[in-house]
Amino acid sequence: MTIRTLAAALALALTPALAFAEGCNYDTQAMSCADGTVYDAASGTCVATSINS
């Protein structure tokens, strides 16, 4: 086998692993808001709460 054939075989063998590693980015952070505010998922920001008693 030539070097070119071996390099192509190696690239084809590693492609699924590299694609899986690239697509699995589950880096999430917890959102915390100041007192008197809550997180609004629609706007992606903290909004003031209104207390209706």
C-alpha positions as CSV (number, residue, x, y, z in Angstrom):
1,M,0.0,0.0,0.0
2,T,1.1,3.5,-0.7
3,I,1.2,6.3,1.8
4,R,-1.7,8.0,0.0
5,T,-3.9,4.9,0.4
6,L,-3.0,4.6,4.1
7,A,-3.8,8.3,4.7
8,A,-7.1,8.0,3.0
9,A,-8.0,4.9,5.0
10,L,-7.1,6.6,8.2
11,A,-9.1,9.7,7.3
12,L,-12.2,7.6,6.5
13,A,-11.8,5.6,9.7
14,L,-11.6,8.7,11.9
15,T,-14.4,10.7,10.2
16,P,-17.3,9.3,12.3
17,A,-15.5,10.0,15.5
18,L,-14.6,13.5,14.5
19,A,-18.1,14.3,13.4
20,F,-19.5,13.0,16.7
21,A,-17.0,15.0,18.8
22,E,-17.9,18.2,16.8
23,G,-21.6,17.8,17.2
24,C,-21.9,17.1,20.9
25,N,-21.4,20.4,22.5
26,Y,-23.5,20.3,25.7
27,D,-21.8,23.1,27.5
28,T,-24.6,24.8,29.4
29,Q,-24.6,27.3,32.3
30,A,-27.2,28.0,34.9
31,M,-28.9,31.4,34.5
32,S,-29.2,33.4,37.7
33,C,-31.2,36.6,38.0
34,A,-31.1,39.3,40.7
35,D,-33.7,39.4,43.4
36,G,-37.1,40.5,42.2
37,T,-36.5,39.2,38.6
38,V,-37.0,36.0,36.8
39,Y,-35.5,34.5,33.7
40,D,-37.6,35.0,30.5
41,A,-36.7,32.3,28.0
42,A,-38.4,34.1,25.1
43,S,-36.2,37.2,25.4
44,G,-33.2,35.5,27.0
45,T,-33.0,38.1,29.8
46,C,-34.1,38.7,33.3
47,V,-37.4,40.5,33.7
48,A,-38.9,42.2,36.8
49,T,-41.6,40.2,38.5
50,S,-44.9,41.7,39.5
51,I,-46.6,40.5,42.6
52,N,-50.4,40.7,42.4
53,S,-51.9,40.0,45.8
